[in-house]
Each structure stands twice: as structure tokens, then as C-alpha cells.
Amino acid sequence: MSKLVVRSFSVSLDGFGAGPGQSLENPLGAGGPEMFGWFFPTRTFKETLKQPGEGETGVDDDFAREGFANIGAWILGRNMFGPVRGPWPDESWKGWWGEEPPYHCPVFVLTHHARRPLAMKGGTEFRFVTGGIREALEQAQAAAGGKDVRVGGGAATIRQYLAERLLDELHLVLSPVFLGQGEPLFQGLDLRALGYACEKHVPGKRAVSHLLLRRK
Amino acid sequence: MSKLVVRSFSVSLDGFGAGPGQSLENPLGAGGPEMFGWFFPTRTFKETLKQPGEGETGVDDDFAREGFANIGAWILGRNMFGPVRGPWPDESWKGWWGEEPPYHCPVFVLTHHARRPLAMKGGTEFRFVTGGIREALEQAQAAAGGKDVRVGGGAATIRQYLAERLLDELHLVLSPVFLGQGEPLFQGLDLRALGYACEKHVPGKRAVSHLLLRRK
């Protein structure tokens, strides 16, 4: 059955999913890239983002690769798609990823402002959803053809799906950094009351912990 | 040089140092004991708290044992000492630990209500400090004879020492549980701005992570 999942989402020790001050130059916020020290060296990152070098294999790469397996559609919060806020001034912003984004399937972007679908190279199509997280989920599941739907983030979007118990599984990567400020992932959410528990815990390289959370 | 340290302090995945609803029956709050799944089986716990059984050795026991090494005095928040709130009705409450507490040195208890020192078996003496965290620290360091001073908790007490950058090192044990509610350890504290960083990360048994934080 098609699941709604989060995969490879990095969290700081103090519970932030992104640093403060996201911008065009700093899409992960201040300090944010430090949380991806486990991901950038992996072979999966290098292949998926077409970066130079072979990349490392091993436990972190296994998790990163698993994160792209059996995914038929993605859901992104608008800030994951880009730094533009408010009404779209035009259609020139096409995401952070260049002409060929790493998704290769339909990607549903949550926004308050309608926009025409945007087909990119390699099979990624950005579709803009103005009706909220349940509408995005319905559309994504219909488009996923029985595969899973991955919520890419950011933290605010994941929180919305958690609060409504819509997520089946989350693979989080707890990174040994403090951001101090930013976008909290858990704060004010009672994960225990919502029925989520940590089912698996695998130490990675570079002092990260891979956590698998599942809804009971 | 004498350091001010936290050792073996358990934290949940959602950042709580104790569960909600602490009471005489439930000194760690609802769900709190789940965070000590790494500690209860250790040889150090069994020896220190005089529990039956030999107890396990290994990485968790190493950390637990290290937590008692070279400690010349302790500081506890009042709730760590007992469930009594407000003025002391009498001197009958003598801590959670029975006649011979596991400290074997002076223990400074933060309280708003004066009380005479309380000498226990085995060298533990509870001394009650009404002048706040800096006064407790001064008295504890004077009593420690050059050894380190350990802040035993709870979360609110550790937060006060963190906010004033008085702690030199913290050994935290991140446990794979969600408490959902309780006493937050980091929330609203900017550890990054305060100059704390995670220096070491050691996977333990039972899916915990031992973190060593140090002030820069």
C-alpha cells in the first residue's frame, strides 16, 4: 500500500529542521548545511545532484539511497521550492535544482498562490496546490501509481502532516550540531500522544544517528 | 582545575529531561523511566543504588561510572531532592534515596526555603542554598576540594547554568523515546550562541547516543 513518508530529513540536536534566515544564498538557513555533513559525501548525493566525485558507500549512503526508492510523488512546502514569497511575480523561478531536478516524478508544491504546472527535464513536474496538505496528499497519491509519497519538507510542512497523523514513517537524521534558532520540528507537537515511536536507531558516520519513526 | 559538569543526563528525542506530572510515585514524570533504559541495567547503577544483580559492563556502564569519577560535590534542583513544594513542613523528607544516598559528598540543594543541613549515612550531606545558582556553585566548589562539581539536574537547573555559560561540560544521553510533554532542556536556549558544541558522539546499547558537549 502507498505510504506517506519522510526520508533523510536532518534535525539538529536542539530540534531544528533548518536554520534561521533562509534566502537565495542560504537555502538551508544559517548553520543548516552543517546538518548535511552525513549526506553530501554519499554516492547517492553525488549521483542524484550530479556532483563531481564517486561518493562514499556505507550506512549513510544506504539510507540516502533508500530515501529515493519506490517514491512515486513528492510534496514540498513552498520554501523548499524556492525563496520567492507571496504572489508569484512571474514564472521565472523553477526551483533550486536547475533544468533537471532530482525528483523524476510529479512534485506537489504547497502554496497560497496558484501557478501553472511546470514540466522540467528528466520527468519532474512541479504542480502547485493551493488547497492545503490534504488536497496535496490526495493529488500526490493519485499521481504516485501505488508507490509511496515522500514529504521533502520543510519542517513546517512535516509538522502539519504529523499533527494530523497522516505520516506513516519518518527517517530522520539527528546531526551533532546546535543551530540555536530556526525551524523547530517537534516543538509543541506531542508525538507520543499522536502515536509516533522510534522503532529503529542506527548510528551513521560523522556522529549522526539515523532514526526510524513509525505511527502506531 | 575544578569543572562544573553534567553527567549521564537523559534527554528524550523531543528534547525533554523529564516527563510531565512528577510526584512521589513518579519522580521522573510520566514516561520518564523509559529514558533510563540505558542506565538501569548497568553495573554502576546496581552498585551505586544497591540493586540486586551484577549489572552489565560495556559502553553505557563506562559512561555511568565516569559520571561519578572525580566528583567532589553535587548541585540539585529542589525537585531532584523530593516532591515537597513550598516551605518545608518539617524535616522528615530526606531525599528519594533512603538512609544512604549514592552521593557520598556534600550535595547542595537549590530552594527558596531555608533548612538545616542534613547529614546522611555514607558521607552525603544535603545543604540547602537559598541564594540561587551562583551561590550554590561557590559553595559547592569550595566544598569539592579541587574535584569537579556535578549538576545532577533537573532540566530547569541545568538550563539556568547553561544560560549563564557556567557549565564546562555536559554528558547527555539521548534516548530513543518521545515524551511529548515535560521539562524541556534546550527549548528557548540558543546553545550555539552560548558557545556550546557537541564534541563527541558515542553510540550506546539500546539505541541511545552518548553526547559530550563542551563550552568553547
Chai-1 contact restraints between the chains, C-beta under 6 A:
chainA,res_idxA,chainB,res_idxB,connection_type,confidence,min_distance_angstrom,max_distance_angstrom,comment,restraint_id
A,D14,B,F186,contact,1.0,0.0,6.0,A-B,restraint_1
A,D14,B,L191,contact,1.0,0.0,6.0,A-B,restraint_2
A,G15,B,G15,contact,1.0,0.0,6.0,A-B,restraint_3
A,P176,B,C198,contact,1.0,0.0,6.0,A-B,restraint_4
A,P176,B,H201,contact,1.0,0.0,6.0,A-B,restraint_5
A,F178,B,L191,contact,1.0,0.0,6.0,A-B,restraint_6
A,F178,B,R192,contact,1.0,0.0,6.0,A-B,restraint_7
A,G180,B,D190,contact,1.0,0.0,6.0,A-B,restraint_8
A,G180,B,L191,contact,1.0,0.0,6.0,A-B,restraint_9
A,G180,B,R192,contact,1.0,0.0,6.0,A-B,restraint_10
A,G180,B,A193,contact,1.0,0.0,6.0,A-B,restraint_11
A,F186,B,D14,contact,1.0,0.0,6.0,A-B,restraint_12
A,D190,B,G180,contact,1.0,0.0,6.0,A-B,restraint_13
A,D190,B,Q181,contact,1.0,0.0,6.0,A-B,restraint_14
A,L191,B,D14,contact,1.0,0.0,6.0,A-B,restraint_15
A,L191,B,F178,contact,1.0,0.0,6.0,A-B,restraint_16
A,L191,B,G180,contact,1.0,0.0,6.0,A-B,restraint_17
A,R192,B,F178,contact,1.0,0.0,6.0,A-B,restraint_18
A,R192,B,G180,contact,1.0,0.0,6.0,A-B,restraint_19
A,A193,B,G180,contact,1.0,0.0,6.0,A-B,restraint_20
A,C198,B,P176,contact,1.0,0.0,6.0,A-B,restraint_21
A,H201,B,P176,contact,1.0,0.0,6.0,A-B,restraint_22
A,H201,B,A207,contact,1.0,0.0,6.0,A-B,restraint_23
A,P203,B,P203,contact,1.0,0.0,6.0,A-B,restraint_24
A,A207,B,H201,contact,1.0,0.0,6.0,A-B,restraint_25
A,S209,B,S209,contact,1.0,0.0,6.0,A-B,restraint_26
